[in-house]
Amino acid sequence: MIARDNLINVHLPEDGSGDYPHTAVAQGGVEPAGQTYAFHAHHRAQLFQIVRGSLRLETQRGYFIVPPERAVFVPSGVLHEVTYLQDTDRSYLFFRPDAVINLPSDVSVIGTTPLLRELILAFLEVPRAEAGSARAERLVAVILDQLRASPVAPLSRALAEDIRNDPGADWPLDEIASCAAMSPRSLQRHFQSETGMSFRAWRQQAKLLKAVEWLAAGRSVGDIAFSLGYSGPSAFIAVFHAAFGASPGKYFQEPSPEA
């Protein structure tokens, strides 16, 4: 059970002055669908762990959709906006910046193992007043070890605003390059340099991000498939499963106790 004082908002200063001395502090709770926290940043690095529901986290470089069984890591000082897409049970862990120097330097979505989920729950059971105790610090050390070993899920890239908002539309490369005052070849090089993937792969990623968002909102697989320009549900399901390792219908299912 989450300790009572871990259900209270954590006071986090914008810099290290007046911060907690502990390696990590935690907060658990429930957010209603549609709850939004406008762009802000923390001195501490933040880990969102989703127990039930989903959220969209947006940064200046792009956005992330975070379902159950995954967490999102936000490094110290990164501006981000959070919108909860469903009624969501979530946990926050806030780490001292010096404790996470071996974690990703960019915002990252991380797959959570059963062990990591149990460790986070165990830390939430430690009252915040005891967050610096030997027991709490041992838990945090193992949590950090698990985070370093956890796979980073490929859920986000920097997205152009118009393509991100309507990824199912026809976006001819020649026309986009002309609008950007580039040749198609230069635009391809730009996308590869900035995102680490080809323009075609980048568009596919944008479609998948929008698909996850629409699934969280309750839209049907068939509706999503046609809205994103796929020939039919089967084609969409195949691409989705190849990217995420689960079908659209099972993506938001909570893990079984044996998972």
C-alpha positions in Angstrom: 0.0 0.0 0.0 1.3 3.5 -0.9 2.4 5.4 2.2 0.0 8.2 3.0 2.6 11.0 2.7 3.6 9.6 -0.8 0.1 10.6 -2.0 0.9 14.2 -1.3 2.5 16.3 -4.0 6.3 16.5 -3.9 7.7 20.0 -3.4 10.5 20.3 -6.0 12.5 23.5 -6.3 13.7 24.6 -9.7 17.3 24.2 -8.7 19.2 22.2 -6.1 18.7 24.8 -3.3 16.3 23.5 -0.7 16.0 20.1 -2.4 15.6 16.8 -0.5 18.9 15.2 0.5 17.6 11.8 -0.6 18.6 10.1 -3.8 14.9 9.7 -4.8 11.5 10.8 -3.6 8.2 9.3 -4.8 4.6 10.2 -5.3 1.7 7.9 -6.3 -1.9 8.7 -7.2 -4.7 8.8 -9.8 -5.2 11.3 -12.6 -8.5 11.8 -14.4 -8.8 11.6 -18.2 -8.0 14.9 -19.8 -5.9 16.2 -16.9 -3.1 18.4 -18.3 0.0 19.9 -16.7 1.3 22.6 -19.0 5.0 22.9 -19.9 7.3 22.8 -16.9 10.7 21.4 -15.8 12.2 20.0 -12.7 15.6 20.2 -11.2 15.3 16.4 -10.5 15.0 13.8 -13.2 11.6 12.2 -13.2 10.3 8.7 -13.9 6.6 8.2 -14.8 5.5 4.6 -14.2 2.0 3.8 -15.5 0.0 1.2 -13.6 -3.3 1.7 -15.4 -4.4 4.1 -18.1 -2.1 6.1 -20.4 -0.6 9.5 -20.9 0.9 11.7 -23.6 4.1 13.5 -22.7 5.2 16.3 -25.0 8.6 18.0 -25.2 10.1 20.5 -27.6 11.4 17.7 -29.7 8.3 15.5 -30.0 5.8 13.5 -28.0 5.5 10.2 -26.3 2.5 7.9 -25.6 3.0 5.9 -22.5 0.7 2.9 -21.8 0.8 0.3 -18.9 3.9 -1.8 -18.6 6.0 1.1 -19.6 7.6 4.2 -18.0 9.0 7.4 -19.3 12.2 9.0 -18.1 12.6 12.8 -18.2 16.1 14.1 -17.5 16.7 17.0 -15.3 15.7 20.4 -16.6 13.7 19.2 -19.7 10.6 21.1 -20.5 7.6 18.8 -20.8 3.8 18.9 -20.8 1.7 15.9 -19.6 -1.8 15.0 -20.7 -3.6 11.9 -19.2 -5.5 10.2 -22.0 -7.5 7.9 -19.6 -8.2 7.7 -15.9 -4.7 6.7 -14.9 -3.0 5.2 -11.9 0.6 6.5 -12.0 3.7 6.7 -9.9 6.4 9.4 -10.0 9.9 8.9 -8.9 12.2 12.0 -8.7 16.0 11.4 -8.8 18.9 13.6 -7.9 20.6 14.5 -11.3 23.9 13.1 -10.1 22.2 9.7 -9.5 21.1 9.2 -13.1 24.1 10.1 -15.1 24.2 6.6 -16.6 20.5 6.8 -17.8 19.5 8.3 -21.2 20.3 12.0 -21.7 17.1 12.4 -23.7 13.4 11.7 -22.8 13.0 8.0 -23.2 10.2 5.4 -22.9 11.4 2.4 -21.0 9.9 -1.1 -20.8 9.2 -2.1 -17.2 9.8 -5.6 -15.9 7.7 -7.2 -13.2 10.7 -6.8 -10.9 11.0 -3.1 -11.6 7.3 -2.6 -11.0 7.5 -4.4 -7.7 10.6 -2.4 -6.6 8.8 0.9 -7.4 5.8 -0.2 -5.4 8.0 -1.2 -2.5 9.6 2.3 -2.6 6.2 3.9 -2.6 5.4 2.0 0.6 8.3 3.7 2.4 7.0 6.9 4.0 8.5 10.0 2.4 9.8 11.0 5.8 12.0 7.9 5.6 13.0 8.2 2.0 16.7 8.7 3.1 16.7 5.5 5.2 19.1 2.7 4.5 16.2 0.5 3.3 14.9 3.2 0.9 18.4 3.9 -0.5 18.9 0.2 -1.1 15.6 0.0 -3.0 16.6 3.1 -5.1 20.0 1.6 -6.0 18.3 -1.6 -7.3 15.7 0.5 -9.2 18.4 2.4 -10.9 20.2 -0.8 -11.8 17.0 -2.1 -13.3 16.4 1.1 -15.3 19.9 0.9 -16.8 19.2 -2.6 -17.9 15.7 -2.0 -19.2 15.0 -1.7 -23.0 14.2 1.7 -24.4 11.0 1.5 -26.4 11.1 3.3 -29.8 8.0 5.4 -29.3 9.1 8.9 -30.2 11.0 11.1 -32.6 10.9 14.8 -33.3 7.8 15.4 -35.5 6.9 18.2 -37.8 3.7 19.7 -36.4 1.6 19.3 -39.5 2.6 15.7 -40.2 2.2 14.8 -36.6 -1.3 16.1 -36.5 -2.4 14.3 -39.7 0.0 11.4 -40.4 -2.6 9.6 -42.5 -2.6 12.3 -45.2 -0.7 12.1 -48.4 2.7 13.8 -47.9 4.7 13.7 -51.1 8.4 14.0 -50.5 8.9 16.3 -53.5 6.3 18.8 -52.2 7.6 18.8 -48.7 11.2 19.3 -49.9 10.0 22.2 -52.1 8.3 23.9 -49.2 11.5 23.6 -47.2 13.6 25.0 -50.0 15.5 21.7 -50.2 16.0 19.0 -52.8 14.4 15.7 -52.0 17.9 14.2 -51.4 18.8 17.0 -49.0 15.6 16.5 -47.1 16.2 12.8 -46.8 19.7 13.6 -45.4 18.2 16.1 -43.0 15.7 13.5 -41.7 18.3 10.9 -41.4 20.6 13.2 -39.5 18.0 14.7 -37.2 15.9 11.6 -36.4 18.2 8.6 -37.1 15.7 7.2 -39.7 14.6 7.7 -43.2 11.6 10.0 -44.0 9.5 7.0 -44.8 10.3 5.3 -41.5 9.8 8.6 -39.7 6.3 8.9 -41.2 5.5 5.3 -40.2 6.6 6.3 -36.6 4.2 9.3 -36.7 1.4 7.0 -37.8 2.1 4.5 -35.0 2.2 7.3 -32.4 -1.2 8.6 -33.6 -2.5 5.1 -33.6 -1.6 4.6 -29.9 -3.2 7.9 -29.0 -6.4 7.0 -30.8 -6.5 3.5 -29.3 -6.3 5.1 -25.9 -9.2 7.3 -26.8 -11.3 4.2 -27.7 -11.4 4.4 -31.5 -11.8 1.2 -33.3 -9.0 -0.6 -35.1 -10.8 -0.4 -38.4 -11.5 3.3 -38.1 -7.8 4.0 -37.2 -6.5 1.8 -40.0 -8.4 3.8 -42.7 -7.8 7.2 -41.1 -4.1 6.5 -41.2 -4.1 5.4 -44.9 -3.7 1.7 -44.5 -5.5 -0.6 -47.0 -7.4 -2.3 -44.3 -7.3 -3.4 -40.6 -5.1 -6.4 -41.4 -2.3 -4.3 -42.9 -2.5 -1.9 -39.9 -2.5 -4.8 -37.4 0.6 -6.3 -39.0 2.6 -3.1 -38.9 1.5 -2.3 -35.4 2.5 -5.8 -34.1 5.9 -5.6 -35.8 6.6 -2.3 -34.1 5.2 -3.0 -30.6 5.2 -6.7 -30.2 1.4 -6.8 -29.5 -1.7 -6.4 -31.5 -3.7 -3.1 -31.2 -6.4 -4.9 -29.2 -4.0 -6.2 -26.6 -1.7 -3.2 -26.4 -3.5 -1.5 -23.5 -4.3 -4.7 -21.6 -2.9 -4.7 -18.1 -0.2 -7.4 -17.4 -1.4 -10.7 -15.9 -0.1 -11.6 -12.5 2.3 -14.1 -14.1 3.8 -11.5 -16.5 
